[in-house]
Amino acid sequence: MPNELPSIYPLGIVGSGQIARMIHSAAVKLGITPRLMAEDSGDSAALAAPGASFRHPDALASFAELCEVVTFEHERIDLGMLEHMEAGGQIIRPGAKALRAALDKMHQRRFLTHRGYDFAPYADLRGPDDLLDFAKMFGFPAVIKSVRSGGQAERGAWVVDNQNDALRVMAEQADRELFIEQFQPIVKELVVVVARRPGGNARCYPVAEVTNADGACREVRAPAAIGSKVATEAMEKARQIARELDAVGVIAVEFFLTTSGLIVNEVAARPHNAGHHTLENAPTSQFENHVRAILDLPLGPTHALAKASVTVNVIGGYEEVDPADHLHEALAVEGASVHLYGKRPRSGRKLGHVTALGDDMEQARELARRTEAALMNRRFQ
């Protein structure tokens, strides 16, 4: 008799970065060896996946024919092709509906606003007239954003303080589709990671608080220092949004906690940077629950294992220090977990992350930051 694998095994992962790498590792942990479609043999995910495919993204359909289920580490894909593949019976998860909302931020806002979710006031930004009309109603400062998700190195949002700043950004980004939204008095930036199975069963991880700088996430603290009422509201809204989008797998809902309450910022249809701490601080990581969910397997528990966790991202600097060269020093800082992605150092590039657990947030934060400083050969202050 032929040695056929169970039907859950033919899993395809499309992506080259650290998200794909960690999804792949989570699948291997469960005894599943997925196929990977990467872009280059030196990519982070490909380094951890022997036998990866390095075909052009246009070959997605033929790659998918080898898989029962296909999942993605990012939303930069041909939605028309995905919808065609779904119509032909291919299982795409989180699904074309969820991926479209994640890829097109204006569609995301219109879709969810129509269903009663609150966003900052926004408008299309096709030319100077749109800018002037918006400014008359809402004034400055404002935020200009790219409608479509770009690559990891591409900036996607610009805070503008006046009309001249806005026109400059529009001119510099003339080849991108843009929209504008009212600047919000943000108290905290929050993220809820949700894992959802095809039948609708879903579990949320504790609400995380993120700190961003220069358009990149620098630090994640979980659980967020918010009251139980706000946390419950955020998790319930995240579950509802996952249901509205019929998402399968892990999705992440970003919220702004403002002086007026919670508003939705964005939705990501994939495991999220704010959920990396779950590798250490949950019985089941976001990556394992993503694999479980897209293969319709029982979800694992998502509660926090420690009172506090802090994740600090390792970002390349101008000196192009390679953190791998200083792994010895970082591992000498006991108590933190180091994750390096095998990427070549470059200014602004995310090269890895460090997570520390503790009895209180400051204790965990100091440990994580001390370890990150060691990786970057920088004196800890």
C-alpha positions as CSV (number, residue, x, y, z in Angstrom):
1,M,0.0,0.0,0.0
2,P,1.3,3.5,-0.7
3,N,2.5,5.5,2.3
4,E,0.1,8.3,2.1
5,L,0.2,11.2,4.6
6,P,-3.0,12.1,6.5
7,S,-5.0,14.8,4.8
8,I,-4.0,17.5,7.3
9,Y,-0.4,17.2,6.3
10,P,-0.2,19.0,2.9
11,L,0.0,22.5,4.3
12,G,1.5,25.3,2.1
13,I,3.0,28.4,3.6
14,V,3.6,31.4,1.3
15,G,6.2,33.8,2.6
16,S,9.9,34.5,3.2
17,G,10.1,36.3,6.5
18,Q,10.1,35.6,10.2
19,I,6.4,35.0,10.4
20,A,6.6,32.2,7.8
21,R,9.6,30.9,9.6
22,M,7.8,30.7,12.9
23,I,4.6,29.2,11.4
24,H,6.8,26.6,9.7
25,S,8.5,25.7,13.1
26,A,5.1,25.5,14.8
27,A,3.9,23.0,12.2
28,V,7.0,20.9,12.5
29,K,6.5,20.7,16.3
30,L,3.1,19.1,15.6
31,G,4.7,16.5,13.2
32,I,3.6,18.4,10.1
33,T,6.2,19.2,7.5
34,P,4.7,22.0,5.4
35,R,5.7,23.1,1.9
36,L,7.1,26.6,1.8
37,M,7.0,29.0,-1.1
38,A,9.7,31.6,-0.6
39,E,11.4,34.2,-2.8
40,D,15.1,33.4,-2.2
41,S,17.2,30.7,-0.6
42,G,18.7,33.2,1.8
43,D,15.3,34.4,3.2
44,S,14.6,33.9,6.9
45,A,11.9,31.3,6.3
46,A,13.8,29.4,3.7
47,L,16.8,29.0,5.9
48,A,14.6,27.0,8.3
49,A,12.8,25.0,5.7
50,P,14.9,22.6,3.6
51,G,13.3,21.9,0.3
52,A,11.6,25.2,0.0
53,S,10.3,26.4,-3.4
54,F,11.8,29.5,-4.9
55,R,9.4,30.2,-7.7
56,H,8.0,33.5,-8.7
57,P,4.7,34.5,-7.0
58,D,2.9,34.1,-10.3
59,A,3.4,30.3,-9.7
60,L,1.1,30.4,-6.7
61,A,-1.6,28.4,-8.3
62,S,0.7,25.5,-9.2
63,F,2.2,25.6,-5.8
64,A,-1.3,25.4,-4.2
65,E,-2.2,22.3,-6.2
66,L,0.3,20.4,-4.1
67,C,-1.4,21.5,-0.8
68,E,-4.7,20.9,0.9
69,V,-4.5,24.3,2.7
70,V,-2.5,27.4,1.8
71,T,-1.7,30.2,4.3
72,F,0.2,33.5,4.0
73,E,2.5,35.4,6.2
74,H,1.5,38.8,4.5
75,E,-1.3,40.3,2.6
76,R,0.6,41.5,-0.5
77,I,-1.0,39.0,-2.9
78,D,-3.1,38.9,-6.0
79,L,-6.7,38.9,-4.5
80,G,-8.3,38.2,-7.9
81,M,-6.2,35.0,-8.1
82,L,-7.1,34.0,-4.6
83,E,-10.8,34.5,-5.2
84,H,-10.5,32.4,-8.4
85,M,-8.6,29.7,-6.5
86,E,-11.2,29.6,-3.7
87,A,-14.0,29.4,-6.3
88,G,-12.2,26.4,-7.8
89,G,-12.2,24.6,-4.4
90,Q,-8.7,25.5,-3.1
91,I,-8.7,26.1,0.7
92,I,-7.1,29.5,1.3
93,R,-6.9,30.6,5.0
94,P,-7.5,33.1,6.6
95,G,-9.6,33.4,3.4
96,A,-9.9,35.9,0.5
97,K,-12.5,38.0,2.4
98,A,-10.2,38.5,5.4
99,L,-7.1,39.0,3.2
100,R,-8.9,41.6,1.1
101,A,-9.8,43.6,4.2
102,A,-6.2,43.4,5.5
103,L,-4.7,44.4,2.2
104,D,-7.0,47.3,1.3
105,K,-7.2,49.5,4.4
106,M,-10.0,51.7,2.8
107,H,-12.1,48.6,2.1
108,Q,-11.4,47.5,5.6
109,R,-12.7,50.7,7.0
110,R,-15.8,50.9,4.8
111,F,-16.6,47.3,5.5
112,L,-16.3,47.5,9.3
113,T,-17.7,51.0,9.6
114,H,-20.8,49.8,7.9
115,R,-21.1,47.1,10.6
116,G,-20.8,49.6,13.4
117,Y,-17.1,49.6,14.3
118,D,-15.5,52.9,15.1
119,F,-12.5,54.3,13.2
120,A,-10.9,57.7,13.2
121,P,-12.6,59.9,10.5
122,Y,-11.0,59.2,7.2
123,A,-11.3,60.0,3.5
124,D,-9.7,59.1,0.1
125,L,-6.7,61.2,-0.8
126,R,-6.6,61.3,-4.6
127,G,-5.5,64.9,-4.9
128,P,-5.1,68.4,-3.3
129,D,-8.9,69.0,-3.3
130,D,-9.5,65.9,-1.1
131,L,-6.8,67.2,1.2
132,L,-8.4,70.7,1.5
133,D,-11.9,69.3,2.0
134,F,-10.7,67.0,4.8
135,A,-8.6,69.8,6.5
136,K,-11.6,72.1,6.5
137,M,-13.6,69.5,8.5
138,F,-10.9,68.1,10.8
139,G,-7.9,70.3,10.6
140,F,-4.3,69.3,11.4
141,P,-2.4,67.3,12.6
142,A,-3.6,64.4,10.4
143,V,-2.2,61.1,9.4
144,I,-1.7,60.0,5.8
145,K,-1.6,56.3,5.2
146,S,-1.0,53.9,2.3
147,V,-4.1,52.1,1.3
148,R,-2.3,48.9,0.6
149,S,0.2,47.1,2.8
150,G,3.7,47.5,1.5
151,G,6.9,45.5,2.0
152,Q,8.6,45.3,5.4
153,A,10.9,48.1,4.5
154,E,8.2,50.4,3.2
155,R,6.8,53.1,5.5
156,G,3.0,53.1,5.5
157,A,2.0,56.2,7.6
158,W,3.0,59.8,8.0
159,V,1.9,62.3,10.6
160,V,1.5,65.7,8.9
161,D,1.2,69.0,10.9
162,N,0.0,71.3,8.1
163,Q,-1.0,71.5,4.5
164,N,2.5,71.9,3.2
165,D,3.7,68.7,5.0
166,A,0.7,66.8,3.6
167,L,1.3,68.0,0.0
168,R,5.0,67.0,0.3
169,V,4.1,63.5,1.4
170,M,1.5,63.2,-1.4
171,A,4.2,64.2,-3.9
172,E,6.8,61.8,-2.5
173,Q,4.3,59.0,-2.5
174,A,2.6,59.8,-5.8
175,D,2.9,56.2,-7.0
176,R,0.9,54.9,-4.1
177,E,-2.8,55.0,-3.3
178,L,-3.3,57.1,-0.1
179,F,-5.9,58.1,2.3
180,I,-6.0,60.6,5.2
181,E,-7.5,60.3,8.7
182,Q,-7.9,62.5,11.7
183,F,-5.0,62.4,14.2
184,Q,-6.2,60.8,17.5
185,P,-5.2,61.6,21.1
186,I,-3.9,58.1,21.8
187,V,-3.6,57.0,25.4
188,K,-2.3,53.5,24.4
189,E,-1.9,51.4,21.3
190,L,-3.4,47.9,21.9
191,V,-3.5,44.7,19.9
192,V,-5.7,41.6,20.4
193,V,-4.6,38.4,18.7
194,V,-7.5,36.0,17.9
195,A,-7.3,32.4,16.7
196,R,-10.4,31.2,15.0
197,R,-11.4,27.8,13.5
198,P,-13.6,27.3,10.4
199,G,-16.7,26.5,12.6
200,G,-16.3,29.8,14.5
201,N,-14.7,28.5,17.7
202,A,-12.2,31.3,18.7
203,R,-9.8,32.1,21.5
204,C,-8.1,35.4,22.3
205,Y,-4.8,36.1,23.8
206,P,-4.5,38.8,26.6
207,V,-4.5,42.3,25.2
208,A,-1.0,43.6,24.5
209,E,0.3,47.2,24.5
210,V,2.7,48.2,21.8
211,T,5.2,51.1,21.5
212,N,6.1,52.2,18.0
213,A,8.9,54.5,16.8
214,D,9.7,55.6,13.2
215,G,6.8,53.4,11.9
216,A,8.1,50.2,13.5
217,C,7.1,48.3,16.6
218,R,9.8,48.5,19.2
219,E,8.3,47.0,22.3
220,V,5.3,44.9,23.3
221,R,4.0,44.5,26.9
222,A,1.4,42.0,27.9
223,P,-0.9,42.0,29.5
224,A,-1.6,45.7,28.8
225,A,-2.0,48.0,31.8
226,I,-5.7,48.6,31.2
227,G,-8.8,48.0,33.3
228,S,-10.7,44.7,32.9
229,K,-13.6,46.6,31.3
230,V,-11.5,47.9,28.4
231,A,-9.7,44.6,28.0
232,T,-13.0,42.7,27.8
233,E,-14.4,45.2,25.3
234,A,-11.3,44.9,23.1
235,M,-11.3,41.1,23.1
236,E,-15.0,40.9,22.3
237,K,-14.7,43.4,19.5
238,A,-11.7,41.5,18.1
239,R,-13.7,38.2,18.2
240,Q,-16.6,39.9,16.4
241,I,-14.4,41.4,13.7
242,A,-12.9,37.9,13.1
243,R,-16.4,36.6,12.7
244,E,-17.5,39.5,10.4
245,L,-14.5,38.7,8.1
246,D,-15.1,34.9,8.4
247,A,-11.4,34.7,9.2
248,V,-9.8,31.3,9.8
249,G,-6.4,31.2,11.5
250,V,-4.9,34.0,13.5
251,I,-5.9,37.6,12.9
252,A,-4.8,40.6,14.9
253,V,-6.9,43.7,15.6
254,E,-5.1,46.9,16.4
255,F,-6.9,49.4,18.6
256,F,-6.3,52.9,19.7
257,L,-7.3,53.6,23.3
258,T,-8.2,57.3,23.1
259,T,-9.6,59.8,25.6
260,S,-13.0,58.9,24.1
261,G,-12.6,55.1,24.3
262,L,-11.6,52.3,21.9
263,I,-11.4,52.8,18.1
264,V,-10.1,50.3,15.6
265,N,-6.8,51.1,13.9
266,E,-6.1,48.2,11.6
267,V,-6.7,44.5,11.1
268,A,-3.9,42.1,10.1
269,A,-4.9,38.7,8.7
270,R,-1.8,36.8,10.0
271,P,0.1,36.2,13.2
272,H,1.3,39.6,14.5
273,N,4.4,41.1,16.0
274,A,2.4,41.9,19.1
275,G,1.9,38.1,19.6
276,H,5.5,37.0,19.5
277,H,5.6,36.9,23.4
278,T,3.2,34.0,23.2
279,L,6.1,31.7,22.3
280,E,7.1,32.0,26.0
281,N,4.1,33.4,27.7
282,A,1.2,31.1,26.6
283,P,0.6,27.4,26.7
284,T,0.1,27.6,22.9
285,S,1.8,30.2,20.8
286,Q,0.0,32.3,18.2
287,F,1.9,30.4,15.5
288,E,0.9,26.9,16.7
289,N,-2.7,28.1,17.1
290,H,-2.6,29.5,13.6
291,V,-1.6,26.1,12.3
292,R,-4.2,24.4,14.4
293,A,-6.9,26.8,13.3
294,I,-6.2,26.6,9.5
295,L,-6.1,22.8,9.7
296,D,-9.3,22.8,11.8
297,L,-7.6,21.2,14.8
298,P,-8.6,22.0,18.4
299,L,-7.2,25.3,19.6
300,G,-4.8,25.3,22.5
301,P,-5.1,27.5,25.6
302,T,-4.1,31.2,25.3
303,H,-3.9,32.4,28.9
304,A,-0.7,34.2,30.1
305,L,1.8,32.1,32.0
306,A,3.5,35.0,33.7
307,K,2.3,38.2,35.4
308,A,4.3,40.3,32.9
309,S,6.0,39.8,29.6
310,V,8.0,42.3,27.5
311,T,9.2,41.7,23.9
312,V,11.8,44.1,22.5
313,N,12.5,43.9,18.8
314,V,16.1,43.8,17.6
315,I,16.3,46.4,14.9
316,G,19.4,46.9,12.7
317,G,21.2,50.2,13.1
318,Y,23.5,52.3,11.0
319,E,26.5,50.5,12.2
320,E,25.0,47.2,10.7
321,V,26.0,45.2,13.8
322,D,25.1,41.5,13.3
323,P,23.4,40.3,16.5
324,A,24.5,36.8,15.7
325,D,28.0,37.9,16.4
326,H,27.0,38.8,20.0
327,L,24.8,35.8,20.8
328,H,27.2,34.7,23.5
329,E,26.9,38.0,25.4
330,A,23.1,38.0,25.1
331,L,22.7,34.4,26.3
332,A,24.8,35.3,29.3
333,V,21.9,37.5,30.4
334,E,19.9,34.8,32.1
335,G,16.1,34.8,32.0
336,A,15.4,36.2,28.5
337,S,14.6,34.3,25.3
338,V,16.4,35.2,22.2
339,H,14.9,34.7,18.7
340,L,17.1,35.7,15.7
341,Y,15.8,35.4,12.2
342,G,19.0,34.7,10.2
343,K,18.8,38.0,8.3
344,R,21.7,40.1,7.2
345,P,22.0,43.3,9.2
346,R,20.7,46.5,7.6
347,S,19.6,49.8,9.1
348,G,15.9,49.6,10.1
349,R,15.6,45.9,9.4
350,K,14.0,43.7,12.0
351,L,16.6,41.1,12.8
352,G,15.0,39.3,15.8
353,H,13.3,39.8,19.1
354,V,13.9,39.2,22.8
355,T,11.2,38.2,25.3
356,A,11.5,38.3,29.1
357,L,8.9,37.2,31.7
358,G,8.7,38.5,35.2
359,D,6.6,39.2,38.2
360,D,6.2,42.8,37.2
361,M,6.5,44.8,34.0
362,E,9.6,46.8,34.9
363,Q,11.5,43.7,35.9
364,A,10.7,42.0,32.6
365,R,11.4,45.2,30.6
366,E,14.8,45.7,32.1
367,L,15.8,42.1,31.4
368,A,14.6,42.2,27.8
369,R,16.3,45.5,27.1
370,R,19.5,44.4,28.6
371,T,19.5,41.3,26.4
372,E,18.7,43.4,23.3
373,A,21.5,45.8,24.1
374,A,24.0,42.9,24.4
375,L,22.9,41.5,21.0
376,M,23.5,44.9,19.4
377,N,26.9,45.4,21.2
378,R,25.5,48.5,22.9
379,R,26.0,49.6,26.4
380,F,22.8,49.1,28.5
381,Q,21.4,52.3,30.1
